[in-house]
Amino acid sequence: MDILRVSANSSPNSVAGAIASIVRSSGQTEIQSVGAGATNQAVKSIAVARGYLAAVGLDLVCFPEFSTVEINGEERTAMRFVCFALSE
């Protein structure tokens, strides 16, 4: 499964396009973010991607969960959004 890593500087429209493309081709993806700004961008991206996929008859469903990642030798808590499409 592809994991998209989103930062606070990520463009929501660009990430949304990537989410929609991956979900159309493989049916699911994961989005990972660390920090409030990155999580904000990830949620906005998911909302936009949901609109992109609705136009082709797919409903984007996401489940948020916590995960732990190591950054520069330090453990950090990340948000992970498991996303997949349902036919409308």
The first five atom37 places (N, CA, C, CB, O) and aatype in JSON, in Angstrom:
{
  "aatype": [12, 3, 9, 10, 1, 19, 15, 0, 2, 15, 15, 14, 2, 15, 19, 0, 7, 0, 9, 0, 15, 9, 19, 1, 15, 15, 7, 5, 16, 6, 9, 5, 15, 19, 7, 0, 7, 0, 16, 2, 5, 0, 19, 11, 15, 9, 0, 19, 0, 1, 7, 18, 10, 0, 0, 19, 7, 10, 3, 10, 19, 4, 13, 14, 6, 13, 15, 16, 19, 6, 9, 2, 7, 6, 6, 1, 16, 0, 12, 1, 13, 19, 4, 13, 0, 10, 15, 6],
  "atom_mask": [
    [1, 1, 1, 1, 1],
    [1, 1, 1, 1, 1],
    [1, 1, 1, 1, 1],
    [1, 1, 1, 1, 1],
    [1, 1, 1, 1, 1],
    [1, 1, 1, 1, 1],
    [1, 1, 1, 1, 1],
    [1, 1, 1, 1, 1],
    [1, 1, 1, 1, 1],
    [1, 1, 1, 1, 1],
    [1, 1, 1, 1, 1],
    [1, 1, 1, 1, 1],
    [1, 1, 1, 1, 1],
    [1, 1, 1, 1, 1],
    [1, 1, 1, 1, 1],
    [1, 1, 1, 1, 1],
    [1, 1, 1, 0, 1],
    [1, 1, 1, 1, 1],
    [1, 1, 1, 1, 1],
    [1, 1, 1, 1, 1],
    [1, 1, 1, 1, 1],
    [1, 1, 1, 1, 1],
    [1, 1, 1, 1, 1],
    [1, 1, 1, 1, 1],
    [1, 1, 1, 1, 1],
    [1, 1, 1, 1, 1],
    [1, 1, 1, 0, 1],
    [1, 1, 1, 1, 1],
    [1, 1, 1, 1, 1],
    [1, 1, 1, 1, 1],
    [1, 1, 1, 1, 1],
    [1, 1, 1, 1, 1],
    [1, 1, 1, 1, 1],
    [1, 1, 1, 1, 1],
    [1, 1, 1, 0, 1],
    [1, 1, 1, 1, 1],
    [1, 1, 1, 0, 1],
    [1, 1, 1, 1, 1],
    [1, 1, 1, 1, 1],
    [1, 1, 1, 1, 1],
    [1, 1, 1, 1, 1],
    [1, 1, 1, 1, 1],
    [1, 1, 1, 1, 1],
    [1, 1, 1, 1, 1],
    [1, 1, 1, 1, 1],
    [1, 1, 1, 1, 1],
    [1, 1, 1, 1, 1],
    [1, 1, 1, 1, 1],
    [1, 1, 1, 1, 1],
    [1, 1, 1, 1, 1],
    [1, 1, 1, 0, 1],
    [1, 1, 1, 1, 1],
    [1, 1, 1, 1, 1],
    [1, 1, 1, 1, 1],
    [1, 1, 1, 1, 1],
    [1, 1, 1, 1, 1],
    [1, 1, 1, 0, 1],
    [1, 1, 1, 1, 1],
    [1, 1, 1, 1, 1],
    [1, 1, 1, 1, 1],
    [1, 1, 1, 1, 1],
    [1, 1, 1, 1, 1],
    [1, 1, 1, 1, 1],
    [1, 1, 1, 1, 1],
    [1, 1, 1, 1, 1],
    [1, 1, 1, 1, 1],
    [1, 1, 1, 1, 1],
    [1, 1, 1, 1, 1],
    [1, 1, 1, 1, 1],
    [1, 1, 1, 1, 1],
    [1, 1, 1, 1, 1],
    [1, 1, 1, 1, 1],
    [1, 1, 1, 0, 1],
    [1, 1, 1, 1, 1],
    [1, 1, 1, 1, 1],
    [1, 1, 1, 1, 1],
    [1, 1, 1, 1, 1],
    [1, 1, 1, 1, 1],
    [1, 1, 1, 1, 1],
    [1, 1, 1, 1, 1],
    [1, 1, 1, 1, 1],
    [1, 1, 1, 1, 1],
    [1, 1, 1, 1, 1],
    [1, 1, 1, 1, 1],
    [1, 1, 1, 1, 1],
    [1, 1, 1, 1, 1],
    [1, 1, 1, 1, 1],
    [1, 1, 1, 1, 1]
  ],
  "atom_positions": [
    [[0.84, -1.18, 0.0], [0.0, 0.0, 0.0], [0.89, 1.24, 0.0], [-0.96, 0.0, 1.21], [1.89, 1.3, 0.71]],
    [[0.5, 2.22, -0.81], [1.24, 3.47, -0.88], [0.96, 4.33, 0.35], [0.89, 4.23, -2.16], [-0.18, 4.44, 0.8]],
    [[2.01, 4.95, 0.89], [1.85, 5.87, 2.01], [2.27, 7.25, 1.53], [2.7, 5.42, 3.27], [3.4, 7.46, 1.11]],
    [[1.33, 8.2, 1.59], [1.62, 9.58, 1.25], [1.97, 10.33, 2.53], [0.42, 10.26, 0.53], [1.2, 10.32, 3.49]],
    [[3.12, 10.96, 2.55], [3.53, 11.73, 3.71], [3.23, 13.2, 3.43], [5.05, 11.52, 4.04], [3.68, 13.76, 2.43]],
    [[2.47, 13.81, 4.34], [2.03, 15.19, 4.16], [2.72, 16.07, 5.19], [0.48, 15.3, 4.29], [2.81, 15.71, 6.36]],
    [[3.21, 17.22, 4.74], [3.83, 18.19, 5.66], [2.94, 19.41, 5.78], [5.26, 18.59, 5.16], [1.94, 19.54, 5.07]],
    [[3.3, 20.29, 6.68], [2.53, 21.53, 6.86], [2.6, 22.41, 5.62], [3.05, 22.31, 8.09], [1.74, 23.28, 5.43]],
    [[3.61, 22.22, 4.78], [3.78, 23.02, 3.57], [3.19, 22.36, 2.32], [5.23, 23.29, 3.34], [3.27, 22.93, 1.24]],
    [[2.59, 21.18, 2.46], [2.01, 20.48, 1.32], [0.79, 21.23, 0.79], [1.63, 19.05, 1.7], [0.01, 21.79, 1.56]],
    [[0.65, 21.22, -0.52], [-0.52, 21.83, -1.16], [-1.68, 20.84, -1.11], [-0.2, 22.24, -2.65], [-1.57, 19.74, -1.65]],
    [[-2.8, 21.2, -0.47], [-3.93, 20.28, -0.38], [-4.44, 19.79, -1.74], [-5.06, 20.94, 0.37], [-4.82, 18.63, -1.88]],
    [[-4.45, 20.68, -2.74], [-4.92, 20.26, -4.06], [-3.99, 19.24, -4.71], [-5.06, 21.46, -4.98], [-4.46, 18.31, -5.35]],
    [[-2.69, 19.41, -4.54], [-1.73, 18.46, -5.09], [-1.84, 17.11, -4.39], [-0.31, 18.99, -4.96], [-1.83, 16.06, -5.04]],
    [[-1.94, 17.13, -3.07], [-2.07, 15.89, -2.31], [-3.4, 15.21, -2.66], [-1.98, 16.15, -0.79], [-3.45, 13.99, -2.79]],
    [[-4.46, 16.0, -2.81], [-5.76, 15.44, -3.17], [-5.7, 14.74, -4.52], [-6.82, 16.54, -3.2], [-6.29, 13.67, -4.7]],
    [[-5.0, 15.33, -5.46], [-4.83, 14.69, -6.77], [-4.1, 13.37, -6.66], [0.0, 0.0, 0.0], [-4.46, 12.39, -7.32]],
    [[-3.07, 13.33, -5.81], [-2.32, 12.09, -5.6], [-3.2, 11.03, -4.94], [-1.06, 12.35, -4.74], [-3.18, 9.86, -5.33]],
    [[-3.98, 11.44, -3.94], [-4.88, 10.51, -3.26], [-5.87, 9.93, -4.26], [-5.63, 11.21, -2.1], [-6.04, 8.71, -4.33]],
    [[-6.52, 10.79, -5.04], [-7.52, 10.34, -6.0], [-6.9, 9.4, -7.04], [-8.16, 11.53, -6.7], [-7.51, 8.38, -7.38]],
    [[-5.73, 9.72, -7.52], [-5.06, 8.89, -8.51], [-4.73, 7.5, -7.96], [-3.8, 9.57, -9.01], [-4.98, 6.49, -8.62]],
    [[-4.17, 7.46, -6.76], [-3.8, 6.18, -6.16], [-5.03, 5.35, -5.85], [-2.98, 6.41, -4.88], [-5.05, 4.14, -6.1]],
    [[-6.06, 5.99, -5.3], [-7.28, 5.25, -4.96], [-7.96, 4.72, -6.22], [-8.26, 6.15, -4.18], [-8.48, 3.6, -6.22]],
    [[-7.96, 5.5, -7.3], [-8.55, 5.02, -8.56], [-7.81, 3.8, -9.09], [-8.55, 6.13, -9.62], [-8.42, 2.87, -9.59]],
    [[-6.47, 3.81, -8.97], [-5.69, 2.72, -9.54], [-5.57, 1.49, -8.64], [-4.33, 3.21, -9.88], [-5.63, 0.37, -9.13]],
    [[-5.4, 1.7, -7.33], [-5.18, 0.54, -6.46], [-6.29, 0.34, -5.42], [-3.87, 0.68, -5.76], [-6.29, -0.67, -4.71]],
    [[-7.22, 1.27, -5.32], [-8.35, 1.1, -4.42], [-8.15, 1.62, -3.01], [0.0, 0.0, 0.0], [-9.12, 1.78, -2.28]],
    [[-6.89, 1.87, -2.61], [-6.66, 2.36, -1.25], [-5.3, 3.03, -1.14], [-6.77, 1.22, -0.24], [-4.42, 2.83, -1.97]],
    [[-5.15, 3.82, -0.09], [-3.87, 4.46, 0.22], [-3.86, 4.84, 1.69], [-3.63, 5.71, -0.68], [-4.88, 4.76, 2.37]],
    [[-2.7, 5.25, 2.17], [-2.56, 5.77, 3.53], [-1.91, 7.14, 3.45], [-1.71, 4.8, 4.43], [-1.02, 7.38, 2.63]],
    [[-2.38, 8.04, 4.31], [-1.81, 9.37, 4.42], [-1.24, 9.5, 5.82], [-2.87, 10.49, 4.12], [-1.91, 9.16, 6.8]],
    [[-0.01, 9.98, 5.92], [0.65, 10.1, 7.22], [1.07, 11.54, 7.44], [1.88, 9.15, 7.32], [1.6, 12.19, 6.54]],
    [[0.83, 12.05, 8.66], [1.23, 13.41, 8.99], [1.74, 13.46, 10.43], [0.06, 14.39, 8.8], [1.28, 12.71, 11.29]],
    [[2.68, 14.35, 10.67], [3.22, 14.56, 12.01], [3.08, 16.04, 12.33], [4.72, 14.09, 12.11], [3.65, 16.88, 11.64]],
    [[2.34, 16.35, 13.37], [2.14, 17.73, 13.78], [0.8, 18.28, 13.34], [0.0, 0.0, 0.0], [0.16, 17.77, 12.42]],
    [[0.38, 19.34, 14.02], [-0.93, 19.94, 13.77], [-1.06, 20.51, 12.37], [-1.21, 21.01, 14.78], [-2.08, 20.31, 11.71]],
    [[-0.04, 21.22, 11.9], [-0.1, 21.83, 10.58], [-0.19, 20.8, 9.48], [0.0, 0.0, 0.0], [-0.96, 20.95, 8.53]],
    [[0.59, 19.75, 9.6], [0.58, 18.68, 8.6], [-0.75, 17.93, 8.62], [1.73, 17.69, 8.84], [-1.28, 17.58, 7.56]],
    [[-1.28, 17.71, 9.8], [-2.57, 17.01, 9.91], [-3.69, 17.87, 9.32], [-2.89, 16.66, 11.37], [-4.6, 17.34, 8.69]],
    [[-3.63, 19.16, 9.52], [-4.6, 20.07, 8.92], [-4.57, 19.97, 7.4], [-4.33, 21.53, 9.36], [-5.61, 19.88, 6.76]],
    [[-3.38, 19.98, 6.82], [-3.25, 19.87, 5.37], [-3.76, 18.52, 4.88], [-1.79, 20.08, 4.94], [-4.38, 18.43, 3.82]],
    [[-3.5, 17.47, 5.64], [-3.95, 16.12, 5.26], [-5.47, 16.05, 5.24], [-3.38, 15.07, 6.23], [-6.05, 15.5, 4.31]],
    [[-6.12, 16.6, 6.25], [-7.58, 16.56, 6.32], [-8.19, 17.38, 5.18], [-8.08, 17.09, 7.68], [-9.18, 16.95, 4.57]],
    [[-7.63, 18.54, 4.88], [-8.12, 19.33, 3.76], [-7.95, 18.56, 2.45], [-7.38, 20.69, 3.69], [-8.82, 18.6, 1.58]],
    [[-6.82, 17.87, 2.3], [-6.56, 17.09, 1.09], [-7.57, 15.97, 0.93], [-5.15, 16.51, 1.13], [-8.04, 15.71, -0.18]],
    [[-7.91, 15.31, 2.02], [-8.89, 14.22, 1.98], [-10.25, 14.76, 1.55], [-9.0, 13.51, 3.36], [-10.94, 14.13, 0.75]],
    [[-10.64, 15.92, 2.06], [-11.92, 16.52, 1.7], [-11.98, 16.84, 0.2], [-12.17, 17.79, 2.53], [-12.98, 16.59, -0.46]],
    [[-10.89, 17.41, -0.32], [-10.84, 17.74, -1.74], [-10.85, 16.46, -2.58], [-9.59, 18.59, -2.06], [-11.55, 16.39, -3.59]],
    [[-10.08, 15.46, -2.18], [-10.01, 14.2, -2.92], [-11.37, 13.52, -2.96], [-8.96, 13.26, -2.29], [-11.73, 12.87, -3.94]],
    [[-12.12, 13.66, -1.88], [-13.46, 13.06, -1.84], [-14.33, 13.65, -2.95], [-14.12, 13.29, -0.45], [-15.1, 12.93, -3.58]],
    [[-14.2, 14.94, -3.19], [-14.93, 15.57, -4.29], [-14.47, 15.08, -5.65], [0.0, 0.0, 0.0], [-15.29, 14.84, -6.53]],
    [[-13.15, 14.93, -5.82], [-12.62, 14.42, -7.08], [-13.17, 13.03, -7.38], [-11.08, 14.39, -7.05], [-13.56, 12.75, -8.51]],
    [[-13.2, 12.17, -6.37], [-13.64, 10.79, -6.57], [-15.16, 10.68, -6.71], [-13.17, 9.92, -5.41], [-15.65, 9.8, -7.41]],
    [[-15.89, 11.58, -6.07], [-17.35, 11.56, -6.2], [-17.77, 11.81, -7.65], [-17.98, 12.62, -5.27], [-18.78, 11.3, -8.11]],
    [[-16.97, 12.61, -8.35], [-17.28, 12.92, -9.75], [-17.22, 11.68, -10.65], [-16.31, 13.97, -10.27], [-17.81, 11.67, -11.72]],
    [[-16.5, 10.65, -10.21], [-16.41, 9.4, -11.0], [-17.16, 8.25, -10.33], [-14.94, 9.01, -11.22], [-16.95, 7.09, -10.66]],
    [[-18.04, 8.59, -9.38], [-18.89, 7.58, -8.76], [-18.27, 6.79, -7.63], [0.0, 0.0, 0.0], [-18.74, 5.69, -7.31]],
    [[-17.22, 7.33, -7.0], [-16.58, 6.65, -5.87], [-16.73, 7.5, -4.61], [-15.08, 6.37, -6.15], [-16.66, 8.72, -4.67]],
    [[-16.94, 6.83, -3.48], [-17.04, 7.51, -2.19], [-15.78, 7.21, -1.4], [-18.33, 7.07, -1.4], [-15.51, 6.04, -1.11]],
    [[-15.01, 8.23, -1.04], [-13.77, 8.05, -0.3], [-14.09, 7.91, 1.19], [-12.8, 9.23, -0.54], [-14.76, 8.77, 1.77]],
    [[-13.61, 6.84, 1.8], [-13.81, 6.57, 3.22], [-12.44, 6.53, 3.88], [-14.6, 5.23, 3.45], [-11.53, 5.9, 3.35]],
    [[-12.29, 7.2, 5.03], [-11.01, 7.24, 5.73], [-11.19, 6.93, 7.2], [-10.35, 8.61, 5.56], [-12.16, 7.34, 7.83]],
    [[-10.24, 6.19, 7.74], [-10.21, 5.88, 9.16], [-8.93, 6.46, 9.74], [-10.3, 4.34, 9.41], [-7.84, 6.1, 9.3]],
    [[-9.03, 7.35, 10.72], [-7.82, 7.9, 11.35], [-7.3, 6.96, 12.43], [-8.11, 9.29, 11.95], [-8.08, 6.28, 13.11]],
    [[-6.0, 6.93, 12.58], [-5.38, 6.15, 13.65], [-4.05, 6.79, 14.01], [-5.19, 4.67, 13.24], [-3.46, 7.51, 13.21]],
    [[-3.59, 6.51, 15.22], [-2.28, 6.99, 15.66], [-1.22, 5.96, 15.29], [-2.28, 7.27, 17.18], [-1.48, 4.75, 15.3]],
    [[-0.03, 6.43, 14.99], [1.11, 5.54, 14.79], [2.35, 6.25, 15.34], [1.28, 5.16, 13.28], [2.33, 7.45, 15.59]],
    [[3.39, 5.5, 15.52], [4.64, 6.05, 16.02], [5.68, 5.96, 14.91], [5.13, 5.3, 17.3], [5.85, 4.91, 14.29]],
    [[6.37, 7.07, 14.66], [7.42, 7.11, 13.65], [8.7, 7.63, 14.3], [7.01, 8.0, 12.44], [8.66, 8.33, 15.32]],
    [[9.81, 7.29, 13.71], [11.09, 7.78, 14.21], [11.61, 8.85, 13.27], [12.12, 6.62, 14.36], [11.78, 8.62, 12.07]],
    [[11.87, 10.04, 13.81], [12.4, 11.15, 13.03], [13.64, 11.66, 13.74], [11.33, 12.29, 12.87], [13.58, 12.11, 14.88]],
    [[14.78, 11.6, 13.04], [16.07, 12.02, 13.6], [16.37, 11.34, 14.93], [16.09, 13.54, 13.79], [16.85, 11.97, 15.87]],
    [[16.08, 10.05, 15.02], [16.37, 9.28, 16.22], [15.39, 9.49, 17.36], [0.0, 0.0, 0.0], [15.59, 8.97, 18.45]],
    [[14.34, 10.24, 17.12], [13.36, 10.56, 18.16], [11.99, 9.99, 17.75], [13.28, 12.09, 18.4], [11.57, 10.15, 16.61]],
    [[11.32, 9.34, 18.69], [9.98, 8.81, 18.41], [8.96, 9.94, 18.46], [9.61, 7.7, 19.41], [8.94, 10.74, 19.39]],
    [[8.1, 9.98, 17.44], [7.04, 11.0, 17.35], [5.73, 10.29, 17.08], [7.36, 12.06, 16.25], [5.7, 9.22, 16.48]],
    [[4.65, 10.9, 17.51], [3.32, 10.38, 17.23], [2.84, 10.98, 15.92], [2.33, 10.69, 18.39], [2.91, 12.19, 15.71]],
    [[2.37, 10.12, 15.05], [1.87, 10.55, 13.75], [0.39, 10.2, 13.64], [2.67, 9.91, 12.59], [-0.11, 9.3, 14.32]],
    [[-0.29, 10.92, 12.77], [-1.66, 10.56, 12.39], [-1.56, 9.8, 11.09], [-2.59, 11.83, 12.25], [-0.84, 10.19, 10.17]],
    [[-2.28, 8.72, 11.01], [-2.33, 7.94, 9.78], [-3.8, 7.8, 9.39], [-1.66, 6.52, 9.96], [-4.64, 7.41, 10.2]],
    [[-4.09, 8.14, 8.15], [-5.45, 8.02, 7.62], [-5.46, 6.9, 6.59], [-5.93, 9.37, 6.99], [-4.82, 7.01, 5.54]],
    [[-6.17, 5.84, 6.89], [-6.32, 4.72, 5.96], [-7.54, 5.04, 5.11], [-6.47, 3.33, 6.72], [-8.65, 5.17, 5.63]],
    [[-7.34, 5.16, 3.8], [-8.4, 5.6, 2.89], [-8.64, 4.56, 1.8], [-8.06, 6.96, 2.27], [-7.7, 3.98, 1.26]],
    [[-9.9, 4.36, 1.49], [-10.27, 3.47, 0.39], [-11.57, 3.96, -0.22], [-10.4, 1.99, 0.86], [-12.26, 4.81, 0.35]],
    [[-11.91, 3.43, -1.37], [-13.1, 3.89, -2.08], [-14.19, 2.85, -2.06], [-12.75, 4.25, -3.53], [-13.93, 1.64, -2.12]],
    [[-15.43, 3.33, -1.97], [-16.63, 2.51, -2.11], [-17.37, 3.0, -3.34], [-17.53, 2.58, -0.84], [-17.38, 4.19, -3.63]],
    [[-17.99, 2.09, -4.06], [-18.84, 2.49, -5.19], [-20.12, 3.09, -4.67], [-19.13, 1.3, -6.13], [-20.72, 2.56, -3.73]],
    [[-20.55, 4.17, -5.26], [-21.79, 4.82, -4.8], [-23.0, 4.08, -5.3], [-21.85, 6.28, -5.27], [-24.13, 4.48, -5.02]]
  ]
}
